């Protein structure tokens, strides 16, 4: 369900609507025991410093999160992540206008 909702949201060009789904998905992964205290700390730091949404990525138990931020907040969120133990951060952008989205 999350994947299909995310695809629809991105195809419609309304990435901000993805934020609550990211947060909900991270919470569900915590309940499943897939997250770790380190990933939870990073997701929380991202949210506290301007991210709209954040969740772990991959199989969990490792060290990846995705944070959705406005471009003006990206550097602040990256700095907060690094201060909270992130080894590296990357910034990428989503297309801001609706387009055909191919999964």
Steps between C-alpha positions, in 0.01 A plus 500: 500500500777745592681444170190553286398812696853638471505443124166677458614795709828538310326462163261780599794727583398548863800364688404677824205261531758222526627623839227350721539167320874501570442568868226237526713242323794565732272455802371169361856380437587590861209286619625210287840528667680582175623843608787565737558771762754658263252516211229631731737770625583604142136510390411703810790742443392551139144580608613733779714698256249558222433172320139452399529122534764236565527122503755225497584355162612157396475196723550687825751397757751699298529868459294670231221751533319712244393849602269717293586870537447829325816589309568796731518266801721232344834624636356547850357149502828354369694676775257369765534148363878519509489634857286200592729236356436487125819394322393668174211697359384555143269764362291430194196674358160387385350642186265777610245466221272206426640256250455147389643284777631159398562265794 
